[in-house]
């Protein structure tokens, strides 16, 4: 063998040894397709890989090899995924569909149908849930309405003995009111009679509107009645007032006379009617704006309100008794003036009841509160004892003092009288906020302005002393309704003696 042949043989031997050494170090032969393999379809590395990448709506598939194993631990994402293997040419048979399955979610290159279905799921699912909740709410409300009607229909059949439904047409308004006083239960007319009366009423004219709804003058058997039509959102006030009138011995000359209550569907909507006596003079608020009163008339009005409040606040014991009731929204708009120029208390939708036997305080299920202008300090600063019935009575006394001030302003003395103004008219805006009233009544502890002329009139001067005793900041220091009634009787007696002398 010549020298040249020996050199060739030695070179081949060295190459074989080098290849053997590389294989022993773990280098693999892999399929190489993609931007990194422009010249050869194969490459060598420690790992073979197949990858998929989504960009701009296109799917890029690559095969190749990695020099470091660490590169195989790239976590899959929405846009790309890598699959590694450790055998010669093991990435040759890795399919596109397999790599697609490694992506976290559907890539942009997939058919649009899949993305639309996913979007529809996210959009429609909340809508379906809301629809189901709405259906359940409607069904629950209807069931509640039926339950309340059924609750009102539960009455003792003996109630109807003196005035059965078939004879309602032969009765007068006085007959109905008398029957509700003498039926034995003290709870008003039988419910079926109430419904019959309600369906015989024709509405004549709207005489008032407010946040609660409307008041109409109606006619029944040729006689005027008042029909208070509650808005549907004020159903709780209607039900509370109906509940009190139907279950309580409430008939009194200074409490608005109740005739009937009815919940019925008219024109595809629920209407809530409360039917009472009609007083053409309207509310005390309306009356005082039109008319100024003589001293004796003002005193009589104040005394009649106090009489009604005493009846409300007093519990009558026995099987034909009544619980004590606190009004919670006493104001001149909720007091009506009779043709004899006496007053009767109306609007019991926020009333609270209490019975001593079981110490049961029933505040009803009405989230509303009273009128801000007439709120007592403890209501405005939220320190009222909500579990104590006497606390609610003291709130009524505060409001009565303000009503007394309204009457006094419109009472003549020596031919002088002020214009009507609501309480705190010069201290808060026309529609005061809760904070407006809290600042004036609780923080500054102001009270309605007392004109000088009142102190020169014995009767008005006595009324000033009385109203101030209703306005104590400390609720427990205020007078009771019974003490107010007796004080007004004394003032009236002094006035009569003064006239005689």
Secondary structure, DSSP 8 states (H G I E B T S, - for coil): --HHHHHHHHHHHHHHHHHHHHHHTT-EEEE-BSTT-SS-SEEEESEEEEEEEEETTEEEEEEEEESSGGGGG----SSEEEEEE-STTTTTT--HHHHHHHSSS--TTS-HHHHHHHHHHHHHHHHHHHHHHHHHHHHHHHHHHHHHHHHHH---GGGGGSS-GGGGGG--HHHHHHHHHHSSSSS-S-HHHHHHHHHT-EEEEEEEEETTEEEEEEEETTEEEEEEEE-GGGHHHHHHHHHHHHHS----TTB--EEEEEEEEETTEEEEEEEEE--TT-BHHHHHHH--B-HHHHHHHHHHHHHHHHHHH--B-STT-B-EEE-S---GGGEEE-TTS-EEE---TT-EEEETTTTEEE-TT------GGG--HHHHTT---TT-HHHHHHHHHHHHHHHHHHHHHTB-BTTB------TTTTTS-TT--HHHHHIIIIIS-------GGGGGSHHHHHHHHHHHHH--SSGGGS--HHHHHHHHHHHHHHHHHHHH-
